[in-house]
Amino acid sequence: MKKLFEKIIEGVLACSGFVTSITIVLIILFLFSEALGLFNSRVIEEGYVLALNKDNKVSELTPAQIKDVFDEEITNWNEVGGQDMPIRLFRLEDITQYYTEEELGAAYEHAGVKITELVERTPGIIAFVPQQFIVRPDSVHLLQDNTISVKDVFAGAEWFPTAIPAAQFGFLPLITGTLWVSLFAILIALPFGLSVAIYMSEVANSRIRNLLKPIIELLSGIPSVVYGFFGLIVIVPFIQKVFNLPVGESGLAGSIVLAIMALPTIITVTEDAMRNCPRAMREASLALGASQWQTIYKVVIPYSVSGITSGVVLGIGRAIGETMAVLMVTGNAAVIPHTILEPLRTIPATIAAELGEAPAGGAHYEALFLLGVVLFFISLLINFTVEAVSARKR
């Protein structure tokens, strides 16, 4: 009976591990399947076209160029490889500036004919209109509508997913913002976390240790939004005053908040790893004439490097994946930061802020899933890097 019970328990544990592994694989496959659909989406909004005059020789524009044209930052066709003539923008709502209601018809039934005529007789025009309003496609020149490319996404410097007529899905500002904040958060948290862990494990007496440990562990239970409020009320004004900035919401504010959030994890895991170092190894080091600090540096830390690595990885994971606190204190500006004192936006904050507003199955929706894939690979790369460093030290 006992052996049967053990077999049942063994089977349950095996099934649990199998189901967990399958679930993780399915989540990753779902993430990738939703994300990769972005590269099948068209640059121009679905159902619309960009119509040019027949004499205009420009056949293709990048998403960034389309945005600059409609933002009137590019005003002449020679700036995009065309003839020397000014660009005339036309959107559907501009039609009443060219035709009366009588010409268009009571139900705008003549709008397609009139728009096509306007494009035919206006050399420098670029018309962003529904495709069905171009009634004679052969008499105009339709701009080539390519699919969104990998280069436009990963090398794009603008994140503007609701831009019309061509959305901008440049990941560069979000990736750099995430790396900036995470890097400085770890640079702040790691020395403090390691120092506190060494103090609690090797220096502090049992009374102080028993007092500090519950307090530090309590910090990990505080909701992230509370850390965000603390950063918004205390850290942001402090940074603004110290560095004489126009606004205190910046990458540095996000890094400090994330460092505080990562500290409990780093301290707890590292301290437990150090306390697991055998007492005999400490006594042997001291017996050979090493001081207490030499023992810590030469014996305890090398022995505990695996646990310290785990604490660092968990702390980095907390920093990279955090959303609400970062969203509240970093300024939420999707621009490439040049210093840590500038406002920025991270990948998790972008996903949290925009996923609820993105139409399911659309390009914006798929771009957010692709951001999740990028975040997955960043975390994976950091984990492999830390493991490689710790393996070399061992």
N, C-alpha and C positions, 0 to 999 in steps of 0.2 A: 504493500500500500504506500509505503514511504517512497519507494523508487518511482511509482506511478505519479505521485504528487510532484516529485522533483522533475520528472519528464514534462509534466503539464506546465510547471513554472518555467522550465527551460524553453518550451515551445512558445509560451506567452511572451517571454523576453525577446526571443528571436523574431516573432511576428511584429513586436513593437519596433524593434530596430529596422526591420524591413519596411514597415509602413512609413516610418519616419524618413528613411532614405528616399523612398519613392515619392513622398510628399515634397521633399526638397527639390528633387529632380524635376517634378512636374511644375513647381513654382518657377524654377529657372527657365524651363521650356516655354511656359506661358509668357514670362517676361520677354524672352527673345522673340517669340512669335508676334507679340503685339508691337514690339519696338521696330522690327525690321520692315514692317509695312510702310514706314515713313519714306523709304527710298523708292517706293512705287507711287508716291503721291506727286501730283503736278505742282509746279512752281506757282502758276497762276490759279486763282481761286476757281474751284470746280464750277463749270457751267458758264464761265466768262472767257472772253478773248481780249487780246490787245491788238487792235486793228490800226494799220498804218496806211498811208497813201501808197498807191501802186509804184510811184517813182522812188520811194524811200528804199534804200538798199540795205538798211540794217535788218538783219534776219534773226538776231539772237541777243538777248540781254541777260545778265546774271540777276539773281534776286536782289542783290545789293544795288545794282544799277537801276533796276525798276523802281526800287524804293526811293533812290535819289532823284530819279526823274519826276516822280509824283510828289516828292517833297520840295521840288523846284530847286534842288541843289545842283542838278545838271539841267542846263537851260538851252543847250545847243546840241544838235545831232553830231557835230564833229567831235564832241567829247566822248562819244561811244563808237567812233569809227564810221560815222555817216557823213552826209554832206554838210556844208556850212549853212545851216538854216535854223532859225529858232524853233524850239519845241512848243507845240500848242497842246495843252492837256484837255481831254474831254472825258467827263464822267456822265453817267446816265442822267443824273440830276441837273446837268448843265443844258439839257436839250431845250428848255424853255427860253434860254438866252438866244437861240438861233431860230426857233420856229414858234408860231402862235398856236393856240389850242385848236383853232380851226384847221390849220395845216396838219396837225398831228392827229386830229379826229377826237371824237368824244371819249372813246375808250382807248386812245393812243394806238389805234389800229394801223396808222400810217407811220408809226415811230421807226420801225425797221427800215423802211424805204428812205426816210429822211436822214437817218443816221448814216446809212450807206452812202447816200448822196454827199453828205457833209465830208466823210472820209475821202471820197473820190475827188473832191475839188479842193481840199486843203492839204498842201504839200507837207507841212511839218507836223501834222496832227498825230497824236497817239490816243486812241479811244479805248477806254476800258468799259465794255458793255457786255450784256448777255449774248451768248453765241447766236441765239435765234434772231437777234436784231440785225445781224449782218445777212441781208437777204440775197446779196450777190457776192459770194465769197471770192469769185474769180476776178472781180473788179477792184478788190482791195488786197492789201498785203498783210496777212496775219502773222504776228510775231510767233516764232517757234516756242512751243510750250514743252520744255523738258521736264523730266522728273527731278526731284530734289537729289542732289549729289552728295556723296560722302564729304567732298571738299567743302561744299557750302555749309555743311553741318559742323564738322570738327575744326575747320579753319575759319569759320564765320565769326566776325567780331561783334555782331549785333544779335540780341535776343529780343525779337518783337513778333511773337506768334500770331498776333491779331492784325498785323499790317495788311493793308489792302492797296494794290491788288496782289502783291506777293509777300507772303509771310516770311519773316526772318527767323531761322532756327539755328543761329550761331551758338555753339556750345562753349566757345573759348572764354567768354566772361564768366560763365558759371563754373567751369572747371578751374580757372585760375582763382576765383573767389573761394572755392572750396579748399583748394590746396593752401592758399595763403592763411586762411583761418585755422585750418587743421594743423599746419606746421607750427604756427606761433602758439597755438593752444598746447601742443605737446612740449614745445621748448619751455613754456612756463610751468606746465604741470609736472613734467618728469623730474626736474631737480627737487622741487618741493615735495613731491610724493615720495621719492626715494629717500630724501633726508628725514621725513617724518617716519617712514617705515623703519629706517635704521635706528632712529631714536627710540621708537616704541619696542623694537625687538631686542636691541643690544644695550641701550643706555638707561632707559626709564625703569624705575622700580615697579613692582606689580601693582601698587596702589594707583600710580599715575596711569599705567597702561590700562587698567580696568576702568578708569574714568574716561580716558580719551577714546578707547576703541568703540564704545556704543555711540559716542557723539559723532565720530567720523562715519560710522555705518549709517547713522540716521540721515546724514547728508544725501546718501544715495536714494533715499525714499522721498525726497522733496520733489514735487512735480516740476517739470521743466519750465512751465509757464511762470512759476514762482521765481525761478532763477531769471527768467526774462524780465519780470517786473523789477527785480532787484537791480539787474543791469541797466534797465531803462531809467530808474530813479536815482541810482547811486553812481554806477560806473560811467554811464554816458555823460552826465554833467561834469564829472571829475576829469575825464579825458578832454572834453571840450575846453575846460578852464586851463588845464595844465599845458596843452599843446596849442592853445589859442586858435581853435578851429571854428569855422562857421557853424558846423553841426558836430555833435559828439557821436552820432551813430556811425560806426566805422568798423573795419575789420578787426582793429585792436580790441574794441569793446566785445565783439563776438568771441575773439580768442580768449579773453580773460574769463568770460562767462563759461565757455566750454572747458577751460582749464579747471575752474572751480568744480564743474560737474564731473570731470574725469578724475579728480583727486581721490575721492573715496574708493573707487575701484582700484586705482594704482596702489594706494596705501594698503588697503586690506589684503589684496592678493600678494603684494611684495612682502608685507610683514609676516604673513602666514608662511611664505616660502622660506624666509630667513629663520624663523623659529623652528623650522623642521631640520635645520642643520644640526647634525649630531653633536651632543655636548662633548664627546670624546675628541672631536676634531678641534673644537675651541681650546680645550684643556691642553691638547698636544701642542698647539701653536704657542700658547702662553708658556708652557713648560720649556719650549725651545728658546725663550727669551723675547718673543714678539710682544709688542704692546697691544693694548685693547684695539686701537684703531688699525694697527697693522693686521691684526687677526680678522677684523671686519673686512678690510680691503683685500687681503690675500687669501682668506679662507671662506668666510661666510658668503660674500657676494659671488665669487666664482661657483661655489657649490649651489647657490640659489638662483643662478642665472636663468634657468628654465622657468621658474616661477615668476621671476622679475619680468622676463619676456612676455609671459602670459598676461601679467598686469598691464604692461605697456600696450599690448595688442588690444586688450579689452578697453583700455582708456582711449586709444586712438579710434576704436570702433564707436565709442560713445561720442567722441568729438565729431567724427565725419558724418555720422548718421543723425545728428541732432537737428531738429526742425524749428520748433516754436521759439525757443530762446534766441536762436540765431536770427530768425525772421524779425524779432522785435528790436534787436539792438544793432544790426549791421547796416541799416539804411535801405536795404532791399533795392539797391540800384544795380541793374543788369549791365554793368560796364566793366571793362578790363581795368582792375586796380593797378596802379603803379607803386603805391606805398600802402602799408598796412593801416595808415590813418585815413584812407579814403573809404566812402561807402561802397559796399559790394553786395553780391547775392550769391548764396551757395546752392548747390544742386538739391539737397533735401528741402530747403526752404522754398525753392521754386516749385517742386513737385507738390508740396503741401498747400501752397497758395493758389495754384492754378488748376490742379486736377479736377476739382469740383466744377470748374467753369468750362473745361474743355469738352466739346461735343464728342461723345463716344464714337470711336472708329475714325475720327478725323485726323488730319496731319498733326494738329496741336496735341491731341491725345497720344498719338504714337510717339511724338517727340519727347513727351514726358516719360513714357516707358523706356525710351532709349536713354534718357538721362539716368533712369534707374539701373540700366545695364552698365553705363559708364561708372556709376557709383559702386556697383558690384565689383568691377574690375579694379577700381582704385583700392578698395578694401582688400581684395585678393592680393594685389601687388604689395601693399604695405605688410600684410601678414607674411608673405613669402620673404620679403626683405628682412623683416625682424627675425624670422626663423633662421635665415641664412647667416645673419650677423651673430646670433646666439650660438649657432652650430660651430662657427669659426672660433668663437671664444672658448667653447668646450674642448 
